[in-house]
Amino acid sequence: MTRCEFAYDDGAYVLGALAPAERAAYERHLSGCASCREAVAEIAVLPGLLGRLDPAGLEQILPPPAPPRVPALLDEARQRRRRERAADRRRYALTTLAAAGLALLVGVGTAVALPRPVDPPSVQGKPAPQVSMVAMRPVVAAGPVHADLGLTGTKWGTEVRMRCGYDARTSYGKAYPFRLVARGPNGATEQIGSWLAAPGDDLSFTGTTRFTDAELVSVELQKADGTPLLTYAVP
């Protein structure tokens, strides 16, 4: 048996909960549907009965209404957002601290591996004495590298400061490794440092050698394979 499509509208009709268009359609349907007319007749007395009820009496009979859910849900959402923001701040702080620690470690490694500024730091607020720089001379012919050199003798050896430029136009390619070598007595040698430079690079380099100013014979700038490019003979 097919159920009437208006079978569940009787209560809404009696209580006046239908929209005007729906109410008009339902009333047209009632003229031809005996089962819906009977359903309406059975509950037609409900509005009058409900109007006679005392609200105070209903409060004693019915259970207390549940608290509204919307304010509780909003409060829970706000608390969850606060917790998420606090967690985000903790993660940001930890990430920043880790990045700072990594930068410190990388900075320490870079300070050891890469060239340092030529100008020495001041000591006890007094500027360190300036070191006179002299140009290194090409070994064979003018090459793609030029450099100035400054030497400072100490009790434990010699401090070597160098300013080096790698010409922008060169046949060596995009980048090439170089090294600085000190020559001492009896053919002894010691590498002061090495670096990778690309055409157009300029750098400052500070290193040391165990050879004292009395022992140091010369300083050479070489290619990675040992081919000398520039030299400075210590007077």
C-alpha positions as CSV (number, residue, x, y, z in Angstrom):
1,M,0.0,0.0,0.0
2,T,1.4,3.4,-1.0
3,R,1.7,5.8,1.9
4,C,0.2,9.3,1.3
5,E,2.9,11.9,0.7
6,F,1.1,14.2,3.2
7,A,0.8,11.6,5.9
8,Y,3.2,13.4,8.3
9,D,1.9,16.9,7.8
10,D,-1.2,16.6,10.0
11,G,0.5,17.7,13.2
12,A,2.3,20.7,11.6
13,Y,-1.0,21.7,10.0
14,V,-2.9,21.6,13.3
15,L,-0.2,23.5,15.2
16,G,0.1,26.1,12.4
17,A,3.7,25.3,11.6
18,L,3.3,25.0,7.8
19,A,4.3,27.8,5.5
20,P,1.4,29.6,3.7
21,A,2.0,27.8,0.5
22,E,2.4,24.4,2.2
23,R,-0.8,25.0,4.2
24,A,-2.7,25.9,1.1
25,A,-1.5,22.7,-0.7
26,Y,-2.3,20.6,2.3
27,E,-5.9,22.0,2.6
28,R,-6.4,21.2,-1.1
29,H,-5.2,17.7,-0.5
30,L,-7.6,17.2,2.5
31,S,-10.6,17.6,0.2
32,G,-9.7,14.4,-1.6
33,C,-7.9,12.3,1.2
34,A,-10.1,10.7,3.8
35,S,-7.2,9.3,5.8
36,C,-5.6,12.7,6.2
37,R,-9.0,14.2,7.2
38,E,-9.3,11.6,9.9
39,A,-5.8,12.2,11.2
40,V,-6.4,15.9,11.5
41,A,-9.7,15.3,13.3
42,E,-8.0,13.1,15.9
43,I,-5.5,15.7,16.9
44,A,-7.5,18.9,16.3
45,V,-8.1,19.2,20.0
46,L,-4.4,19.4,20.8
47,P,-4.0,23.2,20.5
48,G,-6.8,23.8,22.9
49,L,-5.4,21.3,25.4
50,L,-2.0,22.8,25.2
51,G,-3.4,26.3,25.8
52,R,-4.9,25.2,29.1
53,L,-1.6,23.9,30.6
54,D,0.0,26.0,33.3
55,P,3.7,26.6,32.6
56,A,4.4,26.4,36.3
57,G,2.9,22.9,36.4
58,L,4.9,21.9,33.4
59,E,8.1,22.8,35.1
60,Q,7.3,20.4,37.9
61,I,6.4,17.6,35.6
62,L,8.9,17.9,32.8
63,P,12.7,17.5,33.4
64,P,14.8,20.7,33.4
65,P,15.8,21.8,30.0
66,A,19.3,20.9,29.0
67,P,21.8,23.8,28.8
68,P,22.2,25.3,25.4
69,R,24.9,23.5,23.4
70,V,26.0,26.5,21.3
71,P,27.8,28.5,24.1
72,A,29.5,25.4,25.3
73,L,30.7,24.5,21.8
74,L,32.0,28.0,21.3
75,D,33.8,28.0,24.6
76,E,35.4,24.6,23.8
77,A,36.5,25.9,20.4
78,R,38.1,29.0,22.0
79,Q,40.0,26.9,24.5
80,R,41.1,24.5,21.7
81,R,42.3,27.5,19.7
82,R,44.2,28.8,22.7
83,R,45.9,25.4,23.2
84,E,46.8,25.3,19.5
85,R,48.3,28.8,19.6
86,A,50.3,28.0,22.7
87,A,51.6,24.8,21.0
88,D,52.5,26.9,17.9
89,R,54.4,29.4,20.0
90,R,56.3,26.5,21.7
91,R,57.1,25.0,18.3
92,Y,58.2,28.4,16.9
93,A,60.4,29.0,20.0
94,L,62.0,25.5,19.7
95,T,62.5,25.9,15.9
96,T,64.1,29.4,16.4
97,L,66.4,28.0,19.1
98,A,67.4,25.1,16.9
99,A,68.0,27.4,14.0
100,A,70.1,29.6,16.1
101,G,72.1,26.7,17.4
102,L,72.6,25.4,13.8
103,A,73.6,28.8,12.7
104,L,76.1,29.0,15.5
105,L,77.6,25.6,14.6
106,V,77.7,26.5,10.9
107,G,79.2,29.9,11.8
108,V,81.9,28.2,13.8
109,G,82.7,25.8,11.0
110,T,82.8,28.6,8.5
111,A,85.1,30.7,10.6
112,V,87.6,27.8,10.6
113,A,87.2,26.8,6.9
114,L,86.7,30.2,5.1
115,P,89.0,33.2,4.9
116,R,88.8,35.8,7.6
117,P,88.9,39.6,7.3
118,V,92.3,41.1,6.7
119,D,92.0,43.8,9.3
120,P,92.9,42.3,12.7
121,P,90.6,42.9,15.7
122,S,91.4,45.5,18.3
123,V,93.0,44.5,21.5
124,Q,91.7,45.9,24.8
125,G,90.0,48.7,23.0
126,K,93.1,49.7,21.0
127,P,93.2,49.2,17.2
128,A,95.7,46.6,16.1
129,P,98.6,47.9,14.0
130,Q,98.1,48.0,10.3
131,V,100.1,45.6,8.2
132,S,101.6,46.9,5.0
133,M,100.5,44.9,2.0
134,V,102.7,44.2,-1.1
135,A,101.6,42.8,-4.4
136,M,102.5,39.2,-5.2
137,R,104.2,38.8,-8.6
138,P,103.2,36.4,-11.4
139,V,105.4,33.4,-11.7
140,V,105.3,33.1,-15.5
141,A,102.9,35.5,-17.1
142,A,99.9,37.5,-16.0
143,G,97.2,35.0,-15.0
144,P,93.5,35.2,-13.8
145,V,94.5,35.8,-10.2
146,H,96.0,38.8,-8.4
147,A,96.8,39.2,-4.7
148,D,98.4,41.4,-2.1
149,L,100.2,40.0,0.9
150,G,101.1,41.2,4.4
151,L,103.3,39.4,6.9
152,T,103.5,39.7,10.7
153,G,106.3,37.9,12.5
154,T,105.5,36.3,15.9
155,K,107.3,34.1,18.4
156,W,105.5,31.0,17.1
157,G,105.7,31.7,13.4
158,T,104.3,34.2,10.9
159,E,100.8,35.5,10.4
160,V,99.9,35.9,6.7
161,R,97.2,38.2,5.5
162,M,96.1,38.2,1.9
163,R,93.7,40.0,-0.4
164,C,92.9,38.0,-3.5
165,G,90.9,38.7,-6.6
166,Y,89.8,36.2,-9.3
167,D,89.4,37.9,-12.6
168,A,85.9,37.8,-14.1
169,R,87.2,36.7,-17.5
170,T,89.2,33.5,-17.3
171,S,89.7,30.2,-19.1
172,Y,89.6,28.2,-15.8
173,G,85.8,27.9,-15.9
174,K,83.2,28.8,-13.3
175,A,85.1,28.0,-10.2
176,Y,88.6,26.7,-9.3
177,P,90.4,25.7,-6.1
178,F,93.5,27.6,-5.0
179,R,95.9,27.3,-2.1
180,L,98.5,29.4,-0.4
181,V,101.8,27.7,0.4
182,A,104.7,28.9,2.6
183,R,108.3,27.8,1.7
184,G,110.8,27.5,4.5
185,P,114.5,26.5,4.8
186,N,115.9,23.4,3.0
187,G,112.9,23.2,0.7
188,A,110.3,22.7,3.4
189,T,106.8,23.7,2.6
190,E,103.6,24.2,4.5
191,Q,100.1,24.9,3.2
192,I,98.6,28.0,4.9
193,G,95.1,27.6,3.5
194,S,92.9,26.7,0.5
195,W,89.7,28.0,-1.0
196,L,87.3,27.7,-4.0
197,A,86.8,30.9,-6.0
198,A,84.7,31.7,-9.0
199,P,85.4,34.3,-11.7
200,G,84.7,37.8,-10.2
201,D,85.3,36.7,-6.6
202,D,87.3,38.9,-4.2
203,L,88.2,37.6,-0.8
204,S,90.4,38.3,2.3
205,F,92.4,35.5,3.9
206,T,94.2,35.3,7.2
207,G,96.4,32.3,8.0
208,T,99.6,31.3,9.8
209,T,102.7,29.3,9.2
210,R,105.2,27.8,11.6
211,F,108.1,29.4,9.7
212,T,109.3,32.5,11.5
213,D,110.2,35.7,9.7
214,A,113.8,34.5,9.8
215,E,112.9,31.1,8.3
216,L,110.2,32.1,5.8
217,V,111.7,32.1,2.2
218,S,108.6,32.8,0.1
219,V,104.8,32.5,-0.1
220,E,103.2,31.1,-3.2
221,L,99.6,31.1,-4.5
222,Q,99.1,27.9,-6.4
223,K,96.5,26.0,-8.4
224,A,95.1,22.9,-6.7
225,D,97.6,20.7,-8.7
226,G,100.5,22.7,-7.3
227,T,101.2,24.9,-10.3
228,P,102.4,28.3,-8.9
229,L,100.6,31.3,-10.2
230,L,101.8,34.1,-7.8
231,T,104.8,34.4,-5.5
232,Y,106.3,36.7,-2.9
233,A,109.9,36.4,-2.0
234,V,110.5,37.4,1.6
235,P,113.4,40.0,1.7
